[in-house]
Amino acid sequence: MSEVTDLVLPILQRMQAQMNAMERKLDIVVDDVQLMKVRMTSMEEAMAGFNRRMDNMEIRIARIERRLDLTDA
């Protein structure tokens, strides 16, 4: 029985070390994904702001065109 333990124990220890390394890497990936989500949300909010500004500019240009009789119909 001792021979089996002597053979299996180092293998299990290496497996444990590899699993610990994978867990650390996974933690890094999870942190990176969370950061990407935050940045993406920020970009989406900025894009929504730009879209609102563009919509407002379109309304203002249409109003100016109407006042100056520059519209086609």
Phi, psi and omega in degrees: 000323181296326179295319178296315179298318180296330179277320186280322184303312178298325178295315179296322179295319177296319178299318179297317179297319179294320178295320178297318178296319178295322178296319178297316178296320178297321177299320179295317180296317179299316178298318179296318179295319178298316178298320178296322177298317180297315181295320180295319177298318178298318179294320179296319179295319178296318180296320178297321177296317178297319179297319177298317180297319178296318178299316179296321179294321178298318179297315181295320179295318178298319179296317179296317179299319178296317181296325181266006182055044179260001181277156181281334181209000000 
